[in-house]
Amino acid sequence: MLLELIKNPVLVSVAVMLILSALRLNVVFSLVISATVGGFCAGMGGEAIMKAFTSGLKEGAVVAFSYAMLGAFSIAISRSGITEVLVKMLFRKLNKEVTPKNILVFKYLLLAILTLAAISSQNVIPVHIAFIPVLIPPMLALFDKLKLDRRMVACILTFGLITPYMFMPFGFGQIYLNEILIKGICSNGLQVTPDMAPKAMLIPALGMVAGLLTAVFFSYRKERDYSTVSGNGESSAAASQEFKADEKKINALSIGAAVVAIAVALAGQIWLNSLVIAALGGVLVFVIAGVISLRDTQDVFTKGVYLMGGIGIVMIAANGFAGVLKATGTIGSLVQLLSSGFGGHKGISIFFMLFVGLVITMGIGSSFSTVPLIAAIYVPLCIKLGISPLATVAIVGVAGALGDAGSPVSESVLAPTAGLNADGKHDHIYDSTIPTFLHYNLPLLAAGWIAGMVL
């Protein structure tokens, strides 16, 4: 059994991808290489592997284009001066309160605001990652003045992007819990109701909270001086200046246009369910208001692609990688191999169901895509093991969410990196991926196992 497990193409490909990424090979290169290795391990030919990979790329094209448009909108907002006003207000507040106690209070108040902003992006104002390139780069100079460890900020942002959809049936949570999780379980022979999802996911959500508190108050609470961290040659202040407007151009019209543009973009996402239209509408508001000229839109889009285009390319490659994993047909055999090897032992079976979910999501990078893959296998297995419906919801839900944090190809990790690395001083693997993996996947794995056992 152990030999079959080690040779499983899914495990091999994900392991190769993680090792190459940890060795600092570009994530896109790592995805292409690991997909090829996984395909060959499954007995696929080179042509079949490339066909599966390129077929998967198509699914990521819309996401990549949406992120490029989102980047352009973020640059347009920065030129209005609204982010500069916010940062200047925070700087004035900090400079007035120079005692160690007041600085500490200010620091944790700022962290609380970032946490609430991230959580709200999933439900109250469902913009998902859209707030990060707007809010974070202008704040890098402020973070550096506070000597704030950006790994802590990455953990805060990732927490806010994941925990709400796991537990709260609103916004993206309504999609994950009701449309994907509950529907997926029901379609595979177990009748459950939407009201069971928050109850089942309460213990796992508390695991995520434990990870957040550990990151904020223990792991990264010490000061970190970024003047000693190598970057792209720019200081944080210089990098954030790229996202600021000239002080002379900041006026009531610009600020008003920014407010209207944000409202238009929000309406586009909520009512039209289109990030592309939302971003385009926001940019057009700035053009109509005269904040940016028609000629300036060329530069705005180019810088927007530079800011967010990298995420889009990684997401496209991740979809290609997922296409190869699915084409191998070995995801189901991996689960069956693990479930058949423990003689129906409930505790061990639950652990390995969660572990396989972690591996799959680490490779695919999307918990929303993982649940449909595993529900067809996990639900009958849970019924066979005599696991309650409530515990089954927890197991499948956690198995899908595991790996969203800590995956090099997850947008919940890529987006924080995009914001925090505006000056080249925040490494995607060692400052975002590994910290979020340790602080969320480990407690979530433990909390998911407890939920599966006690519910």
N, C-alpha and C positions, 0 to 999 in steps of 0.2 A: 504493500500500500504506500509506504513512504517513497519508494522509487517512482511509482506512478504519480504521486503528488508532486514530486520535484520536477518531473518531466512535463507536467501539465503546461500547455502553451500559454494559458492566461497568466499563471504565476511567473513563468519564465519571462514573458514580455514585460510585465509590470516591474519585475525585479530589475531587468536590464534598464528600463526607462529610469527608475529611481537611482540606480547606481551611476548611470551616465550623467544624470542631472546633478547628483551630489559631487561628481568630479568636475562640475562646472562646464560641461558641454552644453551648448545652447539647447533649450528645451525642445525646440522644433526638430533639431537634428536628432535628439534623443528619442523623440516620438517616432520618427521615420525609421531609425535603426531598430528600435525595439519592436515595432510593428512587423518589420521584415523578419526578425528573429522568431517572433511568435508564430508567424505564418509558416515559416520553414519547419518549425517544431511540430506544427499540426499537419505537415505533409502537403501543404499547398505549394504550388509552383510559383515562380516569380511573377508570371503574368497574372495569375489569380490574386496574388497578394496586392499588386498594384491596382488591379481592377477594384478590389474591395476598398483599398485605401482612397483612391480617387472618387469612388462612389460616395464614401463617407464625407469627403471634403465639401460636397455640395451642400450638406446640411449645415455647415458652419459658415457659409458665405454670407447669409443674411445677418448672422450675429456679427461677423467681422465688419460688414458695411455699417451696421447700426453703431458699433463702437467708434468707427471713424467719424461718423456724423456727431456722435456724442462728444468726441474730442473737440470738434470744431465749435460746437455750442459752448463747451467749457472755456475755450479760448475767447470766444465772443463775450461771455459773461465777465471774464477777467478784465477785458478792455473797457468795460463799463465803469470799473472802479469800485464796484460793490464789495468785492472781496478785500480790496485794499482798505476800505473804510472799516470793515470788520476787524482786520488784523491790527490796524492803528488803534482802534478802541481797546483791543486786548492788550496791546503794548502799553498804552497809557495807564490802563488798570494795573498792569504788572509793575510799571515804574513808580507808581504811587505807593505800592505796598511792597517795600523792599525788605521787611523783616523776614527771617527764615520761616516763621510760623505762617505769615500771610502768603508767602510764596508757595508753601506747601498746600495751603487751602486753595489757592488759585490753580495750582497744578491739578489737584484732584477734581476741582469744579470743571476744569477744561476737559478732563478725561470723561467725566460724567456726561458732559454735553456731547462729546464725540460718540459715546455709547448710545445715548438717546437718539442722536441723528442716524446712526447706523440701524438701530432697531426700527425707527420710524420709516426708513427707506423701504421696508418690506411690507408695511401695512398702512400706517396713517397717511404717508405720502409715498406711494409705491413706485419709487424711481430706481429701485435696486442699487446698482453701483454708480448711478449717474452723479451722485453728490460728491463722490471721492475726488475726481479730477478737478472739481470746482472748488472744494473746500480745503483739501489737504495741502497742495503745493504752496499756496500763499502762507500757510502756517508753519512751514519748515523752519524759517528763521526764528519764530516764536518757540518752537520745540527746542531748537538749539540753544536759545537763551536760557530756557529752563533746564537744559541738559537732559531732556527727556529721551529715554531709550525708545527708539522707533519700533523695536520689536514688540514692545508693550502696545503701541498704537496699532500695529498690524494685528495683534491678537484681539484688540477691542473691535476693530472694524470687521474682522472675520466672524467674531461672536455675533455681532449685530446683523450680519448678512445671512447667518445660518440658523441660529436658535429660534427666531420668530417663526420661520416657516415650518420648523419642526413641531412647534407646540401651539401656536396661535392660529386659529382657523380664519384668518383675515388676510387680504392681499395675496401675497405669494403663498402664505400658509393655507389659504383656502384651496389653491391649486394643488399643492403637495399633499395635504391631508385628505381632502375630500375627492378631488378629481383623479388623483393618481393612486394614493395609498389605499383608501377605502374601496374605491372602484376596482382596483387591481385585486384586492383580497376577495371581494364579492364575486368577481368574474371567475375565480378559481375554486369556487365551491364552499366558501365559508361566509355566512351571512353576518355582516357587522354593520353598524350604523355610524354616521359621521360624529355623533356625540361621544363615541368611544375613543376617538383619536386623541383629543387633549388629555383625557385621563390616562391613556396608555403611554403617552409621551412625556408625562410630568416628571417621572424619575430620570429619564434620559436628559431632559432639559436642565434638571438640577445638576447633572454631571457636567454640562456645558458651563453652568454658572460657577461650579467649583473650579473648572479650568481657568475661567476668566479671573476669578479672585486670586488664584495662584500666580497668574502672570502679572497682575497689577501690584499685588502687595508682597510678593516674594521674589519671583524669578527676575523681574526687570525693574524693581523699585529703585535700584541704585542709579546714580547719575551716570550718563555716558557722554563724553566730550567728542562731538563730531568734527571738531577742528583737526583731530588726529586721524580721522577716517578718510581714506583715499576716495576721491570721487572723480568727476569728469573735468576737474579743473576749476569749477565754479564753487563759490561759497553758497550756503543755503540762502543767504540774503539775495545773492545775485540770481540764483535759480528762481526764487520766489518773485523777483522783480520781473521775470519773463511773463509772469501771470498777472502783473499789475498794470494799471493804466497810468499814463502821465498825470501827475497831480493837477496840472492845469486843465485837463480835460474832464476831471471829475466834477460833475454838477448835478443838480436835481433832476435834469432831463435824463442823464445817463443812468442814474440810480433808479428812476421811475421806469425807464425802459427795461432795466434788468429785472425788476419785479414783475412787470407785465410779461416779459419773455419767459421767465420761470413758470408763471401761471399758465401761459399758452402751452409750454412744453409738458407741464403736468397734465393738462387737459387732453393733450394729444395721446399721452400714454394711457390714461384712464379710459377715455371714450373711444379712441381709435385703435388702441392696443398696438401702437406702432412707434418704436423709438426713433425710427428714421424721420417720420412726419413730425414727431414732437420736436426733435432737434432742429429740423429745417424751419419749422414755424418759429422757434425761438430765435434763430439767426435772422430770419426775415424781419422780426420785430426790431432788432438792432439796426438793420439796414433802413427800415422805414423811419426810425427815430433819428437817423443820422449819426448814430454812435460809431458805426463802421460804414465805409463807403462800399460801393459795388466792387471797386478794384481791390479793396482790402479783403474781400471774401476769398480771394485766391490764397493769400497768406494765412488767413484764419483756417482754411481747410487743410493746408499743408502742415501747419503746426498742430492741428487737431489730429491728423494722421500720425504725426510723430509722437504725440502724447499717448494716444489710445490704440494706434494701429497695431502695435506689438501684441497686445492682448488678443486682438482679432485674429492675427496670424496663428497664434498659439491655439486658439479655440478651433480654427479650421483644421489644423494638424491633429488636434485631439479628436475631432470627429472622424478623421481618417483612421486614426489609431483604433477608435471604437469600432469602426466598420470592419477592420481586420479581426478584432477580437470576436465580434459576432459571427463573422464568416468562418472562423475556425470550428464553430459548433461545440466548443469544449467548456463553455461556462456551465452548462447543465451537468456535464459529466464530472466537473470539479465538485459541484455541490453533492451529487449522488455518491461520489467516491468518499467524501468526508462523512456523509450521513450513514453510509453502509458500514463504515469501519469502526463504529463505536457501540454496536450491539444495542442500539436504542437507548443509550444512556442520555438522559434528558439534559443534564448540565453541560456535558461535553459537546453534545450536538448543538445546543444553543450558542455556545462559544464559537464554534466553527462556522455556524451560519452567519454570525456577526462578522467573523474574521474574513470570510469570503466576500461579504458585502463591502468590507473595507478595501480589499484588494481590487475588486471590480471598479468601485467608485474612484479609487486612486488612479486607475488607468483611464477611465472614461472622463472623469472630471465633473460629472453631473449626477447628483443624487436623483434628480427628476427622471433621468434616463435609466438609472439602475433598478428602480422598483419594478418596472414592467418586466425586466429581464429575470428577476429572482422570484417574483411573486408566484409564478406558475409552478415553481419547484418547492418553495418554502412553505406555502399554505398546505399542500397535501402532506408534507413532512411533519408540520406542526400538528395536524389532525392525527396522524399516525402515532405521534409521541404523546398524545393526550394533553397537549398544551391548550390552555383556555383561549377563547377568541380575543380577549383583551390583551393577553400576553403575546398572541400572534401578531396583533396590530403593532405592538411595541417592537417585536423582533424584526418584522419586515421594515417598519419605519426607520429603526435605528440602523439596520443593515444597509439601507439606502443612503442615509445621511452620513454614515461613517466614511471618511475619506474625502468628503467635500472640503473640510479643513485639512490642510497638510498635503493636498495634491498639487504638484507643480503645474497642472493644467486646469485647475479649478478657477473659475472667475472670482470666487470668494477669496482666493489668495492672490491671483493676478492683479485684481483691481487695487487692493491696498499697496502692492508693490509699485504699481504705476504712479500712484500719488506720492508715496514716500521716497521714491527713487528719482524724483525730478531733478535732483542735483547729483545723481550717480553715487550716492552714499548709502544706499540700502540694497543689499543683495537679495535677489528673489528666493534663492534656495536657503541660504543660511540665516536670513533675517525675517523671512515670511513663512516659507514652507516648513522648515524644521520646527520653529517655535510653535506654529499653529498645530502641527501634527502632534507634538508632545503634549500640549496643553488641552487639546480637545479630543483627539481620537482615543487616547488612553483612558481618560475618565468617562468618555461616552461609551467605550467598549465595556467598561466595568458597570456603568449604570444600566446599559442595555441588557447585560447579562442578569443583573439583579431584577430588573423589570420582568424579564422572561421567566424567571424562577418564582417570583412572589405574586404576580398578578393572576 
